[in-house]
């Protein structure tokens, strides 16, 4: 089904046979004829103030630098000609329901062919979300929920859709409808797990201010295995330096200062620090 929010732009989310799914509408692009499977078919970007953060590669891991106290957003791009389901987790928690599950069982965002969406926070209802914010482990949403074993990770698993039979709703399998209705019931709170005391020095994601973000349900039945998984690790600057991902900023600043040094400058006379005493 489809609803139209106050701004007139319809948004959709999916309730598949095996898992819930969500979607938000964004700009679409003209599709090419074939499904692409190259590494650029699906992209994930972390954005602060509307701009994507640089990505650093080290030891086979992709990093971004967390900016403490800043809100951030996650941009998901589907550069294929097919509809795609995306399981998105932050700190090991699904951004839709804060559960920790397998990617296959996770509730998913649905991207139309050639669609890009920007998610600004944790989906707290069918019409609202609360912003992602870079904070410390001890102040994180995961710490509040008692789940600190996967802090500092953003992961997106992209699933292709199974072929859909061309049947009317009255002809759909009864078992499928019943499972959908059962899945809509309130679920038990996630099991609380910890992995040592949370730190005040390491980065994690908090839950910030409320924003309007309307979603609706659509049917989506994903394949068993993800077509692609994109994972980003985020750390504060000092941690990235210790990990050898980036160089120490003070050293860089000193070298930059020395590179600008000049032997002469036309300033007239030497200033007298005692003049005027």
N, C-alpha and C positions, 0 to 999 in steps of 0.2 A: 504494500500500500504506500501512498505518498501523501504527505501533508505539506502545506505552504506556511512558513513562518511569517513573522511580522514584516520582514524585509522583502517578502515576495519571492525569495529563492528557496525552492524545495530541497530538502535534505532527506537522505534515505539511509536506513541501516537494515542489516539482514538477520533473519532468524532461520538458519539452515537446519538440516536434519540432525547434524551432529553438534552444532555449536551456534551461539548467537553471533551476529555480525553487525557492525555499524558502518555508516558511510556519511560523509559530508560533501556537499556539492562544491566543485571548484572548476576553473577554466578547463575546457577540453580542447584537444587539438585534432586536426584531420587525421584519421587512422590510415596507415599503410596497409597493404594487402595481407601481410604475414605476421605471425607471432614471432617476436624476437626473443632469443635466449642468450644473447651476449651479456657480458657483465654490466653493461650500462642500461639494461632493460628496466631495472628497479634501482632507485636511489633513495637514500635517507640523509637528510641534512639537519643539523642542529642550528637554530637561528636565534640571535640576540639582537634586539632593536631592528628587526626586519632583515638582517643580513646573516648569511651562513657563516659559521665559525670555520676557520681553517682546519684541515684534517692533517694530522701528522702520522706517518707510518713508522713503526719500530717493532722489530722482532715479530713480524707478521700480525701485529695488532694496529688498528686504526684508533687514534686518540683525538679528542678535542679538548681545548682548555676551558674549564668551567670558570665562570665569572661570579664570584661569591655575591649573593644578595640580588642578582639579576634574574628576572623572569626569562624563560626561553620557550621556544616552540620547536616542533619537529615537523619537517616538510617531507612528505612521502610522494614519490613520483612513480607512476605506472607508464612506461614508455612502450607499451605493447598495444596490439589491437584487440585484446581480450579483457574482460572484466576480471579483476584480481581481488582476492581476500588477503588482508594483511593483519597478522597477529603482532601487536606492538607492546613491548614490555619496557618499563623503566625501573631500574633497580630490582629486576626480577618479578615485578608486579604488572599485570595487565592494566593498561591505562583506562580500560573501560570499567572493570569491576574490582581491581586491585587483587585479583587472585593469582596464585602461582601454579601454573599448569604446564602441560606440554604445549608446543606451538599448535599441534593439530587440534587439541581440545579447547584452545583459547577462543574467546569471543574476538571477532575480527571486524576491521574496517573494510568496506567494499569500495574499490576504486574502479570507475568506469574506464573503458579504453582511452588511453592518452590523457588520463586525469591526474591532476596534482592537488593534494589537500594539505593544509597546514593545521596541525593540532596544537592548541595552546595550553592544554592542561588535562587533568584527570576528569573523566566524564562522571559527574555525580548524580545526574538525572537525565531524563529525555530532553531536557531543555537547558541544562546548565553544566558548566565545567568549572574546575578550580585550577588556576595557573600552575604550570611547572615553574619552580624557582630553584636556582642553585644555592645550596646551603651546606651545612656540615652534616656528618653522619648522625650526630646526637640530636639534631633538629629536623631530621628527615621524616618524610611520610612513612617510609619503611620502618624506622625506629619506633614511631608512634604505633604502628601496627604490630610491632614485635618481630619483624622480619628484616634482618640485617645481613643475611648471608650473601646477597647479590647486589650490594650497593655499588654505584659507579658504572653501571652498564645500561646501554640503550640497545635493544635488539628488535629487529623487524623480520618476520618470516612471511614471505610472499607465496601465496597458494593460487594455482590455476583452478578454474571451475570445471567440474564434471559437466559433460553434455546434459542439457536439460530436456526431458521428454516433453513433447507438445501436448499437454493434457489440461483440461479445465480443473478448477479447484475442487469441483464435486467428484472428479475422477482420481484425485490424488490419494495415495495410500493412507489408510486410516492410521496405521502405526506411526507414520511420519507426523500427522497432525497431533496425535496424542503426545508424542515426545516433545513437540514444540510447546504445547500447553504446559506440560510438566516442567520443562526447563524454565518457564516464566515464573514459577513459584519462587519465593524468597529462599536463598541458599544459606547454609550454615556459614558462620564466620570462618575465615581462613585459619588454618592451624598456625600458631605463633611459633616461629623459630628464630633463634639468635645465633650469632657466630662471634662471640666475644663482645666486650663492651664497645659501643659505638664511639668514634673519635670526633674530637672537635677540630681536627686539622685536615681531615680528608673530605672530599666532595661527595655529596649525595643530593637527592631531589626532595624538596619540600612541597607542601600543598598551599597555594597562595590564594589570591583574591578570586572572587566568583565572576565568571563571564557567561554571557548567553551563548549557548551552542546547542541548537535543536537537531534532533536525529529522528529517523523513522525506520521501520523494519522492511526488509526485502528478503526474498528467498535466495539462499546461496549454499551450494553443496560443493565443498572443496575437495581436491584430490588428497590422497593419504599423505603424500610427502610434499614438502615445500619445494618450489621451483628455485628459490634463492633465499638465503638468510644473510642479512647485513647487520653487523654488530659494531658499535662504537663504544669505546671506553672514555670516560671523561674524568679529568683530575684537575685540581688547582695547580697554579703555576709551579709552586715549590715542589710538588710531587712529580710533575713532568720533568723538572730538572734532575731530581734524584734518580728517576728512571732512565735518564739519558735521552729522553724524547726530544727535549729542546735544551738550548744552552742557557746558562745563567744570564739573566737580563742585565745585571749590573756590569758584567764583563762586556756584554755587547754595547752598553751605553758608553763605557770607558773607551772602547775601541773606536766607536763612532765619533766621540769627542776628539780623539787623537787624529782621526782621519781628516777632521775639519781644521786642524791647527795650521796657522800661517806664521811666517817669520816676521812680517812687517804689516803694520796697519797705520794709516795716516790719522793719528789722533792729536797731533800738535805737540804738547809738552807732557812730561810725566806729572801725574796728579800729586799734589802735596797733601798728605794726610794731616799735617799740623796746621794748615792754613785755616784761619777762621776760629782757632781756639782762643 
